[in-house]
Amino acid sequence: MQWIIKYLTSSIGKKQIMGCSGAFLALFILVHMCGNLQLLNFDQSAAQASYNAYTEFLTSFNPLHFPVKLIYLMELGMVAAFGLHIGLGVLLKLENKKARGAVGYEVNARKGNKSFATFTMIWTGLIILGFGIQHLANLKFGAHYLYQNAAGEIVRDMWLTTIDMFANPVWTVFYLVAMLVIGIHLFHAISSAFQTLGLAHQKWTPVIEVIGIAYSIVIAIGFAVEAAFSCYIAHQPETEALRAKSHELQQQLEQKKAAPEAKTSFVVPSVGIISTNV
């Protein structure tokens, strides 16, 4: 037990935990980007149907029948990983600064081979934290619209919430800048994580660095294209008409969702009234 405490409080232990949590987050944003590819459809009526089906699947998927929805457990894990990653990053930065002592050390270190991404890791991380809070506020906890799918089920219209956000050029520009920051952060984080975990090798390190660069570019450009396309398509006449129609249907869908199931009654002699659902 003592060795665990020693490991968790050591510099290398903190770095390795930070690297593992970062790898988990990096994989998550790749999956998230792939899911958002459904927005890249000039037929936004089809995009609305497929994107809402995708988000409804994520929120309702619970194959093991946990008493708590699986999505909540996943989100809790994401928050924990994100908090751990950011918290350890700040803690290690403060510890390094305290150990360094000399004010001019960092400036002199820039003369080495370290990249711009290396020296901005803590700052890009904090910017990503701010973006994450904004992202949750505008989307997950943003306007809650309803949508009736082909099966007649009333689900959340995440397409409308998303497209409405990107229809605002200010949010789109903010999103694009945030994607650039995420790309810069990933550029260094991936190769750094492999080194921290002791997986660096003279032969494979250059390959890992190339993969890290490619991965960061794919993530940044992928999300940026999705945001830019959503902003563009949101202002097309067909999409504007679809958005207006979706907004008009909200009251009707809310009433339909809130209405109790229709019931009929029939009388059985000497038994009374028995109700049954239809």
N, C-alpha and C positions, 0 to 999 in steps of 0.2 A: 504493500500500500504506500509505503514511504517513497518508493521509486517512482510511483505514478505522480505524486505531488511534486517531486523533484523535477520530473519531466515536464509537467504542466507549467511550472514556474520558471523553467529554463528558457533561454533565448531561442535555442534551436527547437524546443518543443512548441513554443508559441508560433514560430515561423512555419513549422510543419502543419500545425492545426489551421493556421491562416491559409496555407497553401491548399489544404484539403477542402476547406470551406469555399475557397475561391474556385477550385475546380468544379465543385458541385454547382455553384452559381453560374459558371461559364457554360456548363452543359444545359442548365435550365434555360438560359437565354437563347440558346440554339434551338431548343424545342419550341420555345415561345415564338421565335422568329418564323419557324416553319409553320406553326399554326396560323400565324397572321398572314401567310401567303394567300390565304383564301380571300383576302381583301382585294388582291390584284386581279380584278375581274371587271371588264367593261360592262358586263351585265350585272348591275348592282342589285337587282332583284334576286338573282341567283346567289350573289355574294351574301346578301342579307340572310337568305335561307341557310346556306352552308356554314356561315360564321356563327349564327345563332345555334345551329345544331351542334357545332364543335364546342362552344362555350357551355351549352346545356349538358353535353356529355361529360365535360370536365367537372362540373358542379354536382352532377348526380351520380357519377361513377362510384360504386361502392360494392364490389363483388363479394367481399367477406362480411358484408352486413354489419359493419362497425356501428355502435350506438351513436357515434359522432360521424358526420359525413367525412369521407376520405379527403375531400378538398380542404377541409379545415385543418386536418393533420398535416397535409402537404404544405399549406400556407404557414402553419406554425413552424415547420421545419425550415422553410425558406426564410422566415423572419429571424429565426435563431442563427442560421448560417450567415445571413447578411449582417446581423448585429455582432456576431462573433468575429467576422472578417474585418469589419470596420473598426470595432473596438480594439482588436489585437493590433491592427495597423497603426492606430493612434498611439497605443501603449508602447509599441516597439519604437516608434518615431521619437517619443518622449524619452525613452530609456537610452536610445542611441545619442540623442542630443545631450543628455545628462552625462553620459560616459565620455562623449567627445570633448566637452569642456571648451576648447578653443573656438572662438567665434569664426575665425577664418578658415576652419578646416573644410567645411562644406564647399566653399568657393574654390579652394585649391583642388578638391577632389574632382571638380568638373573638368580638369585638364586631362583626366584619364579617358578610358574608352567607354565610359558609361553614357547611355543615351539620354535624350531629353525626357523620354517616358520614365526612365528610372528615377530621376530627380523630382518628378511631378506625381509620383504614385499616390502619396498621401492626399494631395490636393484634388487629383482627379477622382480619388475614392470618395472624398467628401462631396464633390459635385454630383457624383452618381447617387449618393445618399439623398441629396436634395431632389434629384430627378425622380428617384424611386418614390419619395413621399408625394410629389406632384402627380406622378403616374397613378398611384393608388387613389388619390383624392379625386382626380378627374375621371377615372374609369371604374375601378372596382367600387368605390364609394360615391361615384358620380351620379348623374341623373339615371333613375331606374325606369326604363321604358318596357312596355310589354309587346309581345309579338305572338301571333297565332300561326303555328307551323302547319304543314300539310296534313298532319295527323289530327289536327284540331286542338292540340295542346297549347296552352298559353305559357310562354316562357319569357325570360328576360331578353330584351332586344339590345344585346351588346353591340350589334352592328350600328344601330342608330346612335348610341352613346359615343362610340368610337368615331364615326364619320362626322358627327356634330362637333366633336373636339377638333378634329383636323380641318374642319371647314374654317376655323379661326386661324389665319396665317401666323399670328403671334405664337400660338401653341405649336404650330408646325415648325417654325424656325427654331424655337426652343428645343423641340424634339430633335431636330437635325444637329444642332450644336451638341446636345447631350450624346448623340450617337458617335460624334467625332471624339468626344471625351472618353466614351466607353472603348472605342477602338484603340486610343492611345494607352489606356489603362491595361487592356488585354495584351497589347503589343509586348509589354515587358513582363506582365504577370505570369504568362504561361511558361516561358523559359525559366523564370525565376522560381516558379513552383517546382519544376522538375529538379532544379539544382538543390533547393531546400530539402526535398525529399530524398536526396542522395542518388538521383537517377542520372546525374550528369556524366557524360562520357566523351572522350576526345573525338570519337567517331560519330556518335549520335547527337551530340549537342548542336552542331550546325543544322542538322536535319530538324531537330525539335524547334530551333529558332525560326526556321523557314515555315514550319507548320504553324507556329504561333503567330507569325506575321500574316499568313494566309487566313487563319481563323479570325483574327481581329478585323481584317479587311472585309471578310464575308459577313461577319456580324454587323459591323458598322454600316456597310453599304446595303445589306439586306433590310435592316430596319429603316434606313434613310429612304430607300426606294418605296417601301410600304407607306411611310409617312407622306412623302411627296406625292405619290399617286393618289392617296386618300384625299389630300388637300385639293388636288386637281379634279378628281372625279366628283367630289362633293359639290362643286360649283357648275357641273354640267346640268343642262335642263332636265334630263331624265332622272338624275339622282336627286335634284332639288324637288322634283315632283314626288318622287318616292319618299323623301324625307318628310315633305309636307303631309302626304297621305298617312304616313306612319304616325306623325304627331296627332293628326285629327282622330285617329282610331284609338288613342289612348284611353279616353273616358269610356268608350264602349267596351274595350277589353278589360278595364278595371272593374266595371259593373258585371261583366260576364264571369270574371274570375271570382268576384266576391259573392255572387249569387249562389245560394245553396242548391244542391242537386234537386232536380224536379222529383216530386213524389206524387203518388196517387193513393187513394184510399178506397177500400171497399168493405162492405159490411157482411159479416158472417153471423147468422142467427145464433143467439145465446152465447156468442163469444165476444162480440164487440167489434171495434175498429182495428183492423190490422193494416199497417202501412208497409209498403214495399217500394224499393227504389226502381226506377225505370231508366 
